Amino acid sequence: LVVGAANLAADGVSMGVGNFLAIRADERAREAEGLPELERHPWKHGLATLVAFVVAGAVPLIPYLFLRQSPLAISTIMTFTTLFVLGSLRALVTRDRWWQTGLETFALGTFVAGAAYAAGRLVVLAVRL
């Protein structure tokens, strides 16, 4: 829980700052080319990214706070369900098919989770040597 919460905070801040900097850089490039401003307040996007990341990223930790039996299984189910739902909601903005955006986010999230698990396993193997 401690590592999960610390990672959630650090990644959330990193994602928010990254979004803020990307929008600000784009606006400055537009300004240099004499193009009109698109985003007046890039910090709002950064803050929204931080909040969304922390809220969605907290989902895998919730079962560990409240359950003694099978928190990993419940955490996995909740995480994959959240990925699909968030992806599906993206269709409200993009006008894509909800099930396609849901599956895309689910698949990419599964890939990222697999990469994180593999990295952890590599660390365990390296420590054992």
Disulfide bonds with the S-S distance in Angstrom:
none
